[in-house]
Amino acid sequence: MTIHDANKAAFQSYRQALYDFDIDALKAVTTDLFITDATVHLAHPFETLDGPEGLINDALLPLQRAMPDLERRDTLVMAGRSPLGTDWVGCCGYYTGTFDKPFLDIPPSGHQASLRFHEFYRFEDGKVTEFQALWDIPELMMQAGAWPMAPSLGREWHVPGPATQDGLSIGPHDEARSHASWQLVSNMLAGLGNFSEGGVEAMGLEKFWHPKFSWYGPAGIGTARGIEGFRNWHQIPFLSGMPDRVGTLGKGNLFGDGDFVGFTAWPGMHMTLDGDGFLGIPPVNKRITMRSLDFWRCENGLIRENWVLVDLLDVYHQIGVDVLARMREFNKARR
């Protein structure tokens, strides 16, 4: 068993406690899995929490109070080592339950709801020392009919897990296969940096993306299908609004596990919000950062699927727009 297989195995009881949402079991396995002073980062408005205890008390328990029958469903669990020499477990999935009470003042729908997550856990000597995660809070607003910002250009739906249905059974860590996947995604990301030299054509997406690839973006941007969909519904609006964007690939953590690749950094990009504006935001000429946590699935030497979460509430927060406050104003007349 490799260290990456061992880290995934150590993580299993934590996932099970969240699937059952047994609070006593969750507290016990969290105490066992995390070091006491682990760094815990979560999406806006949670930000940096007070260790694993803060994750439970300030985020997970409020979510469970809003959805009393809360459970966690993972669609992908992968592990690997980044070029920075750090070992990670990455998880993709969603929390679900009956949305019965408000969460972050989002009005309950009374129906089953889902909240996508991308979570990354840095392991040292079998313990979690750092947690970086995004929850797709705008998705929950949309399900409640309470999203107060611009509509998505892409398709909004319940984003699926891997088409191959093997995200939870990747198998023993295969270093050669994992490295090949890592190299493919690394080359693709390097190609994206050629935009300044020759526009979208210079990126050479056709060399990396499968003709039927799916790009599963966050709520507020939505899903895009194929290169044309990706360019129309995300890439062109994104680059038109922030043409000087610079990723932190060399400072972030990109790692492979079989056909899957994950990337985490806090934050993942730096840019100026100017150009043509973005998501209905006017060109405010404001320097911002962006948190983006990503997963890819490779197939026969091409990228077939890409799951992307972006902390859009944090983007708005950096330019002085409180989306949650706007939502409360938006729903004053709601009973």
Phi and psi in degrees as GROMACS dihedral restraints (atoms count N, CA, C in turn):
[ dihedral_restraints ]
;  ai    aj    ak    al  type     phi  dphi    fc
    3     4     5     6     1   -77.0    20    10
    4     5     6     7     1   168.6    20    10
    6     7     8     9     1   -61.1    20    10
    7     8     9    10     1   -31.9    20    10
    9    10    11    12     1   -72.4    20    10
   10    11    12    13     1   -38.1    20    10
   12    13    14    15     1   -65.3    20    10
   13    14    15    16     1   -39.5    20    10
   15    16    17    18     1   -64.8    20    10
   16    17    18    19     1   -39.9    20    10
   18    19    20    21     1   -65.4    20    10
   19    20    21    22     1   -40.6    20    10
   21    22    23    24     1   -64.5    20    10
   22    23    24    25     1   -39.1    20    10
   24    25    26    27     1   -65.1    20    10
   25    26    27    28     1   -40.7    20    10
   27    28    29    30     1   -63.6    20    10
   28    29    30    31     1   -26.3    20    10
   30    31    32    33     1   -82.3    20    10
   31    32    33    34     1   -15.4    20    10
   33    34    35    36     1   -61.4    20    10
   34    35    36    37     1   -42.8    20    10
   36    37    38    39     1   -67.0    20    10
   37    38    39    40     1   -31.5    20    10
   39    40    41    42     1   -65.9    20    10
   40    41    42    43     1   -45.5    20    10
   42    43    44    45     1   -62.1    20    10
   43    44    45    46     1   -40.7    20    10
   45    46    47    48     1   -65.2    20    10
   46    47    48    49     1   -40.4    20    10
   48    49    50    51     1   -63.6    20    10
   49    50    51    52     1   -34.1    20    10
   51    52    53    54     1   -78.0    20    10
   52    53    54    55     1   -30.4    20    10
   54    55    56    57     1   -64.4    20    10
   55    56    57    58     1   -45.7    20    10
   57    58    59    60     1   -78.2    20    10
   58    59    60    61     1   -20.3    20    10
   60    61    62    63     1    42.5    20    10
   61    62    63    64     1    58.0    20    10
   63    64    65    66     1   -92.3    20    10
   64    65    66    67     1   105.6    20    10
   66    67    68    69     1   -64.7    20    10
   67    68    69    70     1   -36.5    20    10
   69    70    71    72     1   -67.2    20    10
   70    71    72    73     1   -43.5    20    10
   72    73    74    75     1   -65.1    20    10
   73    74    75    76     1   -38.7    20    10
   75    76    77    78     1   -62.2    20    10
   76    77    78    79     1   -45.4    20    10
   78    79    80    81     1   -63.4    20    10
   79    80    81    82     1   -39.6    20    10
   81    82    83    84     1   -67.4    20    10
   82    83    84    85     1   -47.0    20    10
   84    85    86    87     1   -72.5    20    10
   85    86    87    88     1   -30.6    20    10
   87    88    89    90     1   -65.5    20    10
   88    89    90    91     1   -42.6    20    10
   90    91    92    93     1   -60.9    20    10
   91    92    93    94     1   -37.1    20    10
   93    94    95    96     1   -76.6    20    10
   94    95    96    97     1   -34.3    20    10
   96    97    98    99     1   -85.0    20    10
   97    98    99   100     1   -41.1    20    10
   99   100   101   102     1   -94.7    20    10
  100   101   102   103     1   147.9    20    10
  102   103   104   105     1   -74.2    20    10
  103   104   105   106     1   155.6    20    10
  105   106   107   108     1   -59.4    20    10
  106   107   108   109     1   -40.5    20    10
  108   109   110   111     1  -103.9    20    10
  109   110   111   112     1    32.0    20    10
  111   112   113   114     1   -58.2    20    10
  112   113   114   115     1   142.9    20    10
  114   115   116   117     1   -76.1    20    10
  115   116   117   118     1   129.4    20    10
  117   118   119   120     1  -127.2    20    10
  118   119   120   121     1   111.7    20    10
  120   121   122   123     1  -111.6    20    10
  121   122   123   124     1   132.5    20    10
  123   124   125   126     1  -136.2    20    10
  124   125   126   127     1   161.9    20    10
  126   127   128   129     1   -57.6    20    10
  127   128   129   130     1   158.3    20    10
  129   130   131   132     1   -59.8    20    10
  130   131   132   133     1   136.1    20    10
  132   133   134   135     1   -95.3    20    10
  133   134   135   136     1    10.1    20    10
  135   136   137   138     1   -73.7    20    10
  136   137   138   139     1   -45.6    20    10
  138   139   140   141     1    61.8    20    10
  139   140   141   142     1  -138.9    20    10
  141   142   143   144     1   -86.8    20    10
  142   143   144   145     1   119.5    20    10
  144   145   146   147     1   -97.2    20    10
  145   146   147   148     1   168.2    20    10
  147   148   149   150     1   -82.9    20    10
  148   149   150   151     1    73.6    20    10
  150   151   152   153     1    65.1    20    10
  151   152   153   154     1  -169.2    20    10
  153   154   155   156     1   -62.3    20    10
  154   155   156   157     1   -30.2    20    10
  156   157   158   159     1   -65.0    20    10
  157   158   159   160     1   -39.3    20    10
  159   160   161   162     1   -66.3    20    10
  160   161   162   163     1   -35.5    20    10
  162   163   164   165     1   -59.9    20    10
  163   164   165   166     1   -43.4    20    10
  165   166   167   168     1   -71.0    20    10
  166   167   168   169     1   -52.1    20    10
  168   169   170   171     1   -73.8    20    10
  169   170   171   172     1   -36.1    20    10
  171   172   173   174     1   -98.4    20    10
  172   173   174   175     1   -13.1    20    10
  174   175   176   177     1  -127.5    20    10
  175   176   177   178     1   -58.3    20    10
  177   178   179   180     1   -69.4    20    10
  178   179   180   181     1   -44.1    20    10
  180   181   182   183     1   -66.5    20    10
  181   182   183   184     1   -41.2    20    10
  183   184   185   186     1   -60.6    20    10
  184   185   186   187     1   -36.1    20    10
  186   187   188   189     1   -66.3    20    10
  187   188   189   190     1   -39.1    20    10
  189   190   191   192     1   -70.1    20    10
  190   191   192   193     1   -31.5    20    10
  192   193   194   195     1   -66.6    20    10
  193   194   195   196     1   -33.5    20    10
  195   196   197   198     1   -75.7    20    10
  196   197   198   199     1   -32.1    20    10
  198   199   200   201     1  -125.0    20    10
  199   200   201   202     1    87.3    20    10
  201   202   203   204     1   -58.5    20    10
  202   203   204   205     1   -26.6    20    10
  204   205   206   207     1  -100.2    20    10
  205   206   207   208     1    34.3    20    10
  207   208   209   210     1   -58.1    20    10
  208   209   210   211     1   140.2    20    10
  210   211   212   213     1  -145.2    20    10
  211   212   213   214     1   157.8    20    10
  213   214   215   216     1  -106.9    20    10
  214   215   216   217     1   136.4    20    10
  216   217   218   219     1  -127.8    20    10
  217   218   219   220     1   114.5    20    10
  219   220   221   222     1   -87.5    20    10
  220   221   222   223     1   141.4    20    10
  222   223   224   225     1  -112.4    20    10
  223   224   225   226     1   -15.2    20    10
  225   226   227   228     1  -152.4    20    10
  226   227   228   229     1   129.2    20    10
  228   229   230   231     1  -132.6    20    10
  229   230   231   232     1   117.3    20    10
  231   232   233   234     1  -134.8    20    10
  232   233   234   235     1   163.4    20    10
  234   235   236   237     1  -150.4    20    10
  235   236   237   238     1   151.2    20    10
  237   238   239   240     1   179.9    20    10
  238   239   240   241     1   179.5    20    10
  240   241   242   243     1  -112.7    20    10
  241   242   243   244     1   132.2    20    10
  243   244   245   246     1   -83.9    20    10
  244   245   246   247     1   164.3    20    10
  246   247   248   249     1   -60.3    20    10
  247   248   249   250     1   -16.3    20    10
  249   250   251   252     1   -78.5    20    10
  250   251   252   253     1    -4.0    20    10
  252   253   254   255     1    86.7    20    10
  253   254   255   256     1    13.3    20    10
  255   256   257   258     1  -104.5    20    10
  256   257   258   259     1   145.6    20    10
  258   259   260   261     1  -102.6    20    10
  259   260   261   262     1   133.1    20    10
  261   262   263   264     1  -132.4    20    10
  262   263   264   265     1   150.5    20    10
  264   265   266   267     1  -115.2    20    10
  265   266   267   268     1   128.6    20    10
  267   268   269   270     1  -116.2    20    10
  268   269   270   271     1   138.3    20    10
  270   271   272   273     1  -130.6    20    10
  271   272   273   274     1   141.0    20    10
  273   274   275   276     1  -130.2    20    10
  274   275   276   277     1   135.9    20    10
  276   277   278   279     1   171.9    20    10
  277   278   279   280     1  -149.1    20    10
  279   280   281   282     1  -156.9    20    10
  280   281   282   283     1   150.3    20    10
  282   283   284   285     1   -93.0    20    10
  283   284   285   286     1   143.5    20    10
  285   286   287   288     1  -146.2    20    10
  286   287   288   289     1   154.2    20    10
  288   289   290   291     1   171.3    20    10
  289   290   291   292     1   179.4    20    10
  291   292   293   294     1   -77.3    20    10
  292   293   294   295     1   119.0    20    10
  294   295   296   297     1   -79.0    20    10
  295   296   297   298     1    91.5    20    10
  297   298   299   300     1  -103.7    20    10
  298   299   300   301     1   -26.3    20    10
  300   301   302   303     1  -135.7    20    10
  301   302   303   304     1   160.8    20    10
  303   304   305   306     1   -61.3    20    10
  304   305   306   307     1   149.6    20    10
  306   307   308   309     1  -133.6    20    10
  307   308   309   310     1   120.3    20    10
  309   310   311   312     1    54.5    20    10
  310   311   312   313     1    33.1    20    10
  312   313   314   315     1    69.5    20    10
  313   314   315   316     1     7.7    20    10
  315   316   317   318     1   -71.4    20    10
  316   317   318   319     1   124.2    20    10
  318   319   320   321     1   -68.0    20    10
  319   320   321   322     1   137.5    20    10
  321   322   323   324     1   -69.1    20    10
  322   323   324   325     1   147.9    20    10
  324   325   326   327     1   -94.6    20    10
  325   326   327   328     1   -19.6    20    10
  327   328   329   330     1    80.2    20    10
  328   329   330   331     1    -4.3    20    10
  330   331   332   333     1  -109.6    20    10
  331   332   333   334     1   168.3    20    10
  333   334   335   336     1   -63.2    20    10
  334   335   336   337     1   134.9    20    10
  336   337   338   339     1  -127.6    20    10
  337   338   339   340     1   163.9    20    10
  339   340   341   342     1  -133.7    20    10
  340   341   342   343     1   148.5    20    10
  342   343   344   345     1  -134.0    20    10
  343   344   345   346     1   105.1    20    10
  345   346   347   348     1   -63.7    20    10
  346   347   348   349     1   148.0    20    10
  348   349   350   351     1  -137.4    20    10
  349   350   351   352     1   147.8    20    10
  351   352   353   354     1  -123.9    20    10
  352   353   354   355     1   123.2    20    10
  354   355   356   357     1  -131.1    20    10
  355   356   357   358     1   137.6    20    10
  357   358   359   360     1  -127.7    20    10
  358   359   360   361     1   133.6    20    10
  360   361   362   363     1  -122.5    20    10
  361   362   363   364     1   119.1    20    10
  363   364   365   366     1   -88.4    20    10
  364   365   366   367     1   125.9    20    10
  366   367   368   369     1  -105.8    20    10
  367   368   369   370     1   139.2    20    10
  369   370   371   372     1  -137.7    20    10
  370   371   372   373     1   121.9    20    10
  372   373   374   375     1    53.1    20    10
  373   374   375   376     1    42.0    20    10
  375   376   377   378     1    80.4    20    10
  376   377   378   379     1     4.4    20    10
  378   379   380   381     1  -122.1    20    10
  379   380   381   382     1   149.5    20    10
  381   382   383   384     1   -82.4    20    10
  382   383   384   385     1   122.6    20    10
  384   385   386   387     1  -108.7    20    10
  385   386   387   388     1   -15.1    20    10
  387   388   389   390     1  -151.6    20    10
  388   389   390   391     1   142.9    20    10
  390   391   392   393     1  -131.4    20    10
  391   392   393   394     1   126.3    20    10
  393   394   395   396     1  -126.9    20    10
  394   395   396   397     1   126.0    20    10
  396   397   398   399     1  -150.9    20    10
  397   398   399   400     1   149.0    20    10
  399   400   401   402     1  -121.5    20    10
  400   401   402   403     1   134.1    20    10
  402   403   404   405     1  -108.5    20    10
  403   404   405   406     1   137.6    20    10
  405   406   407   408     1   -85.1    20    10
  406   407   408   409     1    73.8    20    10
  408   409   410   411     1   -62.4    20    10
  409   410   411   412     1   -38.4    20    10
  411   412   413   414     1   -56.4    20    10
  412   413   414   415     1   -31.8    20    10
  414   415   416   417     1   -60.5    20    10
  415   416   417   418     1   -41.9    20    10
  417   418   419   420     1   -67.0    20    10
  418   419   420   421     1   -37.5    20    10
  420   421   422   423     1   -60.1    20    10
  421   422   423   424     1   -43.7    20    10
  423   424   425   426     1   -63.6    20    10
  424   425   426   427     1   -40.7    20    10
  426   427   428   429     1   -65.2    20    10
  427   428   429   430     1   -27.5    20    10
  429   430   431   432     1   -88.1    20    10
  430   431   432   433     1    -1.1    20    10
  432   433   434   435     1    68.4    20    10
  433   434   435   436     1    33.6    20    10
  435   436   437   438     1  -129.1    20    10
  436   437   438   439     1    19.4    20    10
  438   439   440   441     1   -77.6    20    10
  439   440   441   442     1   117.4    20    10
  441   442   443   444     1   -96.5    20    10
  442   443   444   445     1     5.2    20    10
  444   445   446   447     1  -108.0    20    10
  445   446   447   448     1  -168.3    20    10
  447   448   449   450     1   -62.8    20    10
  448   449   450   451     1   147.2    20    10
  450   451   452   453     1   -70.0    20    10
  451   452   453   454     1   159.0    20    10
  453   454   455   456     1   -74.0    20    10
  454   455   456   457     1   147.0    20    10
  456   457   458   459     1   -80.8    20    10
  457   458   459   460     1   -35.6    20    10
  459   460   461   462     1   -85.4    20    10
  460   461   462   463     1  -176.2    20    10
  462   463   464   465     1   -80.8    20    10
  463   464   465   466     1   129.6    20    10
  465   466   467   468     1   -99.2    20    10
  466   467   468   469     1   126.1    20    10
  468   469   470   471     1  -163.5    20    10
  469   470   471   472     1  -176.7    20    10
  471   472   473   474     1   -82.9    20    10
  472   473   474   475     1   104.4    20    10
  474   475   476   477     1   -63.0    20    10
  475   476   477   478     1   130.6    20    10
  477   478   479   480     1   -82.6    20    10
  478   479   480   481     1   167.9    20    10
  480   481   482   483     1   -80.2    20    10
  481   482   483   484     1  -170.2    20    10
  483   484   485   486     1   -57.4    20    10
  484   485   486   487     1   139.6    20    10
  486   487   488   489     1   -60.6    20    10
  487   488   489   490     1   -28.5    20    10
  489   490   491   492     1   -81.4    20    10
  490   491   492   493     1    -6.3    20    10
  492   493   494   495     1    56.5    20    10
  493   494   495   496     1    33.1    20    10
  495   496   497   498     1  -122.3    20    10
  496   497   498   499     1    20.4    20    10
  498   499   500   501     1   -67.6    20    10
  499   500   501   502     1   -20.2    20    10
  501   502   503   504     1  -105.0    20    10
  502   503   504   505     1     3.3    20    10
  504   505   506   507     1  -138.3    20    10
  505   506   507   508     1    50.9    20    10
  507   508   509   510     1   -64.0    20    10
  508   509   510   511     1   -28.9    20    10
  510   511   512   513     1    95.0    20    10
  511   512   513   514     1   179.7    20    10
  513   514   515   516     1   -55.4    20    10
  514   515   516   517     1   141.5    20    10
  516   517   518   519     1   -61.6    20    10
  517   518   519   520     1   119.5    20    10
  519   520   521   522     1  -104.6    20    10
  520   521   522   523     1   105.1    20    10
  522   523   524   525     1   -65.6    20    10
  523   524   525   526     1   -39.9    20    10
  525   526   527   528     1   -66.2    20    10
  526   527   528   529     1   -45.5    20    10
  528   529   530   531     1   -66.5    20    10
  529   530   531   532     1   -40.9    20    10
  531   532   533   534     1   -62.5    20    10
  532   533   534   535     1   -41.4    20    10
  534   535   536   537     1   -66.8    20    10
  535   536   537   538     1   -38.4    20    10
  537   538   539   540     1   -61.8    20    10
  538   539   540   541     1   -41.2    20    10
  540   541   542   543     1   -65.6    20    10
  541   542   543   544     1   -44.2    20    10
  543   544   545   546     1   -58.9    20    10
  544   545   546   547     1   -43.4    20    10
  546   547   548   549     1   -65.6    20    10
  547   548   549   550     1   -40.4    20    10
  549   550   551   552     1   -60.6    20    10
  550   551   552   553     1   -48.6    20    10
  552   553   554   555     1   -68.3    20    10
  553   554   555   556     1   -38.9    20    10
  555   556   557   558     1   -60.9    20    10
  556   557   558   559     1   -42.7    20    10
  558   559   560   561     1   -65.0    20    10
  559   560   561   562     1   -39.8    20    10
  561   562   563   564     1   -63.1    20    10
  562   563   564   565     1   -44.9    20    10
  564   565   566   567     1   -64.9    20    10
  565   566   567   568     1   -37.3    20    10
  567   568   569   570     1   -63.4    20    10
  568   569   570   571     1   -37.9    20    10
  570   571   572   573     1   -62.9    20    10
  571   572   573   574     1   -34.1    20    10
  573   574   575   576     1   -61.3    20    10
  574   575   576   577     1   -27.1    20    10
  576   577   578   579     1   -71.8    20    10
  577   578   579   580     1    -7.1    20    10
  579   580   581   582     1   -83.1    20    10
  580   581   582   583     1     2.3    20    10
  582   583   584   585     1   -56.6    20    10
  583   584   585   586     1   -42.0    20    10
  585   586   587   588     1   -66.4    20    10
  586   587   588   589     1   -19.9    20    10
  588   589   590   591     1   -90.5    20    10
  589   590   591   592     1   -25.8    20    10
  591   592   593   594     1  -163.3    20    10
  592   593   594   595     1    22.9    20    10
  594   595   596   597     1    73.3    20    10
  595   596   597   598     1  -165.9    20    10
  597   598   599   600     1   -64.9    20    10
  598   599   600   601     1   -29.4    20    10
  600   601   602   603     1   -64.6    20    10
  601   602   603   604     1   -32.0    20    10
  603   604   605   606     1   -70.3    20    10
  604   605   606   607     1   -14.6    20    10
  606   607   608   609     1   -73.8    20    10
  607   608   609   610     1   -23.6    20    10
  609   610   611   612     1    63.8    20    10
  610   611   612   613     1    41.7    20    10
  612   613   614   615     1   -58.2    20    10
  613   614   615   616     1   -31.9    20    10
  615   616   617   618     1   -60.9    20    10
  616   617   618   619     1   -23.4    20    10
  618   619   620   621     1   -76.0    20    10
  619   620   621   622     1   -19.0    20    10
  621   622   623   624     1  -116.5    20    10
  622   623   624   625     1   -33.3    20    10
  624   625   626   627     1   -97.1    20    10
  625   626   627   628     1   137.9    20    10
  627   628   629   630     1   -66.2    20    10
  628   629   630   631     1   144.8    20    10
  630   631   632   633     1   -57.5    20    10
  631   632   633   634     1   -25.6    20    10
  633   634   635   636     1  -108.7    20    10
  634   635   636   637     1    29.8    20    10
  636   637   638   639     1   -70.7    20    10
  637   638   639   640     1   153.6    20    10
  639   640   641   642     1  -119.5    20    10
  640   641   642   643     1   134.2    20    10
  642   643   644   645     1  -112.3    20    10
  643   644   645   646     1   108.5    20    10
  645   646   647   648     1   -95.6    20    10
  646   647   648   649     1    89.3    20    10
  648   649   650   651     1   -81.0    20    10
  649   650   651   652     1   175.6    20    10
  651   652   653   654     1   -75.4    20    10
  652   653   654   655     1   159.9    20    10
  654   655   656   657     1   -59.1    20    10
  655   656   657   658     1   136.3    20    10
  657   658   659   660     1   106.5    20    10
  658   659   660   661     1   -23.0    20    10
  660   661   662   663     1  -119.8    20    10
  661   662   663   664     1   -50.8    20    10
  663   664   665   666     1    92.8    20    10
  664   665   666   667     1  -178.2    20    10
  666   667   668   669     1   -90.2    20    10
  667   668   669   670     1   144.7    20    10
  669   670   671   672     1  -128.4    20    10
  670   671   672   673     1   145.7    20    10
  672   673   674   675     1  -116.8    20    10
  673   674   675   676     1   126.6    20    10
  675   676   677   678     1    71.9    20    10
  676   677   678   679     1   172.0    20    10
  678   679   680   681     1   -63.5    20    10
  679   680   681   682     1   -41.0    20    10
  681   682   683   684     1   -62.8    20    10
  682   683   684   685     1   -45.2    20    10
  684   685   686   687     1   -63.6    20    10
  685   686   687   688     1   -42.1    20    10
  687   688   689   690     1   -59.9    20    10
  688   689   690   691     1   -44.7    20    10
  690   691   692   693     1   -68.2    20    10
  691   692   693   694     1   -43.1    20    10
  693   694   695   696     1   -68.7    20    10
  694   695   696   697     1   -45.0    20    10
  696   697   698   699     1   -96.0    20    10
  697   698   699   700     1   -12.5    20    10
  699   700   701   702     1  -138.0    20    10
  700   701   702   703     1   -58.7    20    10
  702   703   704   705     1   -63.0    20    10
  703   704   705   706     1   -49.8    20    10
  705   706   707   708     1   -65.3    20    10
  706   707   708   709     1   -47.7    20    10
  708   709   710   711     1   -59.6    20    10
  709   710   711   712     1   -37.7    20    10
  711   712   713   714     1   -65.7    20    10
  712   713   714   715     1   -49.0    20    10
  714   715   716   717     1   -73.5    20    10
  715   716   717   718     1   -30.8    20    10
  717   718   719   720     1   -66.7    20    10
  718   719   720   721     1   -33.1    20    10
  720   721   722   723     1   -84.9    20    10
  721   722   723   724     1   -26.3    20    10
  723   724   725   726     1  -139.6    20    10
  724   725   726   727     1    65.9    20    10
  726   727   728   729     1   -65.6    20    10
  727   728   729   730     1   -17.1    20    10
  729   730   731   732     1   -99.0    20    10
  730   731   732   733     1    17.3    20    10
  732   733   734   735     1   -59.5    20    10
  733   734   735   736     1   139.5    20    10
  735   736   737   738     1  -131.0    20    10
  736   737   738   739     1   124.8    20    10
  738   739   740   741     1   -82.7    20    10
  739   740   741   742     1   164.8    20    10
  741   742   743   744     1  -109.5    20    10
  742   743   744   745     1    39.4    20    10
  744   745   746   747     1   -54.4    20    10
  745   746   747   748     1   -44.4    20    10
  747   748   749   750     1   -69.5    20    10
  748   749   750   751     1   -18.1    20    10
  750   751   752   753     1  -109.3    20    10
  751   752   753   754     1    -5.0    20    10
  753   754   755   756     1   -96.7    20    10
  754   755   756   757     1  -174.4    20    10
  756   757   758   759     1  -117.3    20    10
  757   758   759   760     1   105.6    20    10
  759   760   761   762     1  -110.8    20    10
  760   761   762   763     1   123.4    20    10
  762   763   764   765     1  -146.2    20    10
  763   764   765   766     1   152.7    20    10
  765   766   767   768     1  -115.4    20    10
  766   767   768   769     1   155.2    20    10
  768   769   770   771     1  -150.2    20    10
  769   770   771   772     1   101.0    20    10
  771   772   773   774     1    64.7    20    10
  772   773   774   775     1  -126.5    20    10
  774   775   776   777     1   -86.1    20    10
  775   776   777   778     1     0.9    20    10
  777   778   779   780     1  -108.5    20    10
  778   779   780   781     1   149.6    20    10
  780   781   782   783     1  -135.1    20    10
  781   782   783   784     1   139.5    20    10
  783   784   785   786     1  -123.6    20    10
  784   785   786   787     1   154.5    20    10
  786   787   788   789     1  -139.8    20    10
  787   788   789   790     1   132.7    20    10
  789   790   791   792     1  -140.3    20    10
  790   791   792   793     1   141.6    20    10
  792   793   794   795     1  -160.0    20    10
  793   794   795   796     1   155.1    20    10
  795   796   797   798     1  -136.6    20    10
  796   797   798   799     1    89.3    20    10
  798   799   800   801     1   -89.0    20    10
  799   800   801   802     1   179.3    20    10
  801   802   803   804     1  -105.0    20    10
  802   803   804   805     1   -15.8    20    10
  804   805   806   807     1  -148.3    20    10
  805   806   807   808     1   157.6    20    10
  807   808   809   810     1  -129.8    20    10
  808   809   810   811     1   139.9    20    10
  810   811   812   813     1  -164.4    20    10
  811   812   813   814     1   169.2    20    10
  813   814   815   816     1  -110.6    20    10
  814   815   816   817     1   127.3    20    10
  816   817   818   819     1   -84.8    20    10
  817   818   819   820     1    89.5    20    10
  819   820   821   822     1  -140.3    20    10
  820   821   822   823     1  -127.6    20    10
  822   823   824   825     1    54.7    20    10
  823   824   825   826     1  -124.8    20    10
  825   826   827   828     1   -96.0    20    10
  826   827   828   829     1     6.2    20    10
  828   829   830   831     1    82.7    20    10
  829   830   831   832     1   173.6    20    10
  831   832   833   834     1  -150.3    20    10
  832   833   834   835     1   131.9    20    10
  834   835   836   837     1    56.6    20    10
  835   836   837   838     1    33.9    20    10
  837   838   839   840     1    83.1    20    10
  838   839   840   841     1    -3.0    20    10
  840   841   842   843     1   -80.5    20    10
  841   842   843   844     1   128.7    20    10
  843   844   845   846     1   -67.8    20    10
  844   845   846   847     1   161.2    20    10
  846   847   848   849     1   -69.1    20    10
  847   848   849   850     1    91.4    20    10
  849   850   851   852     1   -85.1    20    10
  850   851   852   853     1    -3.0    20    10
  852   853   854   855     1    55.3    20    10
  853   854   855   856     1    46.0    20    10
  855   856   857   858     1  -114.5    20    10
  856   857   858   859     1   131.4    20    10
  858   859   860   861     1   -79.0    20    10
  859   860   861   862     1   125.8    20    10
  861   862   863   864     1  -135.4    20    10
  862   863   864   865     1   168.6    20    10
  864   865   866   867     1  -113.9    20    10
  865   866   867   868     1   163.9    20    10
  867   868   869   870     1  -139.8    20    10
  868   869   870   871     1   130.2    20    10
  870   871   872   873     1   -92.8    20    10
  871   872   873   874     1   122.7    20    10
  873   874   875   876     1  -139.5    20    10
  874   875   876   877     1   120.2    20    10
  876   877   878   879     1  -113.6    20    10
  877   878   879   880     1   127.4    20    10
  879   880   881   882     1  -130.0    20    10
  880   881   882   883     1   151.6    20    10
  882   883   884   885     1  -134.3    20    10
  883   884   885   886     1   145.3    20    10
  885   886   887   888     1  -130.2    20    10
  886   887   888   889     1   150.4    20    10
  888   889   890   891     1  -119.9    20    10
  889   890   891   892     1   126.7    20    10
  891   892   893   894     1  -100.4    20    10
  892   893   894   895     1   148.9    20    10
  894   895   896   897     1  -148.0    20    10
  895   896   897   898     1   116.3    20    10
  897   898   899   900     1    51.4    20    10
  898   899   900   901     1    45.6    20    10
  900   901   902   903     1    81.3    20    10
  901   902   903   904     1     9.0    20    10
  903   904   905   906     1  -134.5    20    10
  904   905   906   907     1   158.4    20    10
  906   907   908   909     1   -86.9    20    10
  907   908   909   910     1   122.2    20    10
  909   910   911   912     1  -101.0    20    10
  910   911   912   913     1   -33.5    20    10
  912   913   914   915     1  -140.9    20    10
  913   914   915   916     1   148.2    20    10
  915   916   917   918     1  -144.2    20    10
  916   917   918   919     1   117.0    20    10
  918   919   920   921     1   -99.8    20    10
  919   920   921   922     1   127.4    20    10
  921   922   923   924     1  -132.4    20    10
  922   923   924   925     1   127.6    20    10
  924   925   926   927     1  -119.2    20    10
  925   926   927   928     1   137.3    20    10
  927   928   929   930     1  -125.7    20    10
  928   929   930   931     1   139.3    20    10
  930   931   932   933     1   -81.3    20    10
  931   932   933   934     1    78.6    20    10
  933   934   935   936     1   -65.8    20    10
  934   935   936   937     1   -33.7    20    10
  936   937   938   939     1   -62.7    20    10
  937   938   939   940     1   -34.4    20    10
  939   940   941   942     1   -70.0    20    10
  940   941   942   943     1   -36.5    20    10
  942   943   944   945     1   -59.5    20    10
  943   944   945   946     1   -49.3    20    10
  945   946   947   948     1   -61.9    20    10
  946   947   948   949     1   -40.6    20    10
  948   949   950   951     1   -60.0    20    10
  949   950   951   952     1   -38.5    20    10
  951   952   953   954     1   -67.9    20    10
  952   953   954   955     1   -22.8    20    10
  954   955   956   957     1  -101.7    20    10
  955   956   957   958     1    13.0    20    10
  957   958   959   960     1    86.5    20    10
  958   959   960   961     1    18.6    20    10
  960   961   962   963     1  -108.7    20    10
  961   962   963   964     1   118.6    20    10
  963   964   965   966     1   -93.8    20    10
  964   965   966   967     1    97.9    20    10
  966   967   968   969     1   -64.2    20    10
  967   968   969   970     1   -37.9    20    10
  969   970   971   972     1   -66.2    20    10
  970   971   972   973     1   -38.4    20    10
  972   973   974   975     1   -66.0    20    10
  973   974   975   976     1   -41.5    20    10
  975   976   977   978     1   -62.6    20    10
  976   977   978   979     1   -38.9    20    10
  978   979   980   981     1   -62.3    20    10
  979   980   981   982     1   -41.9    20    10
  981   982   983   984     1   -62.1    20    10
  982   983   984   985     1   -40.9    20    10
  984   985   986   987     1   -65.0    20    10
  985   986   987   988     1   -40.5    20    10
  987   988   989   990     1   -60.5    20    10
  988   989   990   991     1   -30.6    20    10
  990   991   992   993     1  -111.4    20    10
  991   992   993   994     1    19.9    20    10
  993   994   995   996     1   -59.1    20    10
  994   995   996   997     1   -36.2    20    10
  996   997   998   999     1   -83.8    20    10
  997   998   999  1000     1    -1.8    20    10
  999  1000  1001  1002     1   -80.3    20    10
 1000  1001  1002  1003     1   136.9    20    10
